[in-house]
Amino acid sequence: MPSSITIKELHATTGKLVRNAGKSRSPLVITDRGQAVAVLASLSLLKPRHRKRTLLPEYEALMAGKPGNDMLDDLNAVRGDR
């Protein structure tokens, strides 16, 4: 499989190229008039992104407290002065 192809070639053989890219261990560069514009690669080549979740202090306090009976009171507690 070539390491780069044109957009025209991609349009002509999309199904075959996508299936091959899924099995391949190297990405396929897609070019437009000689310039690289995209990459077709297997999901296994992507690095997973681990994001750290940040909670608002108001939300943490709300979750730590006793559940209220009124949903609007709970929402106002989270919203604050907004």
CORFENFEN-V681022 format. One line per field, one symbol per residue. burial: 1 if it has 16 or more other ideal C-beta (glycine too) atoms within 10 Angstrom, else 0. Layout:
burial->???
This chain:
burial->0000100001000000100010010011011000000001110000000000000000000100000000000000000000
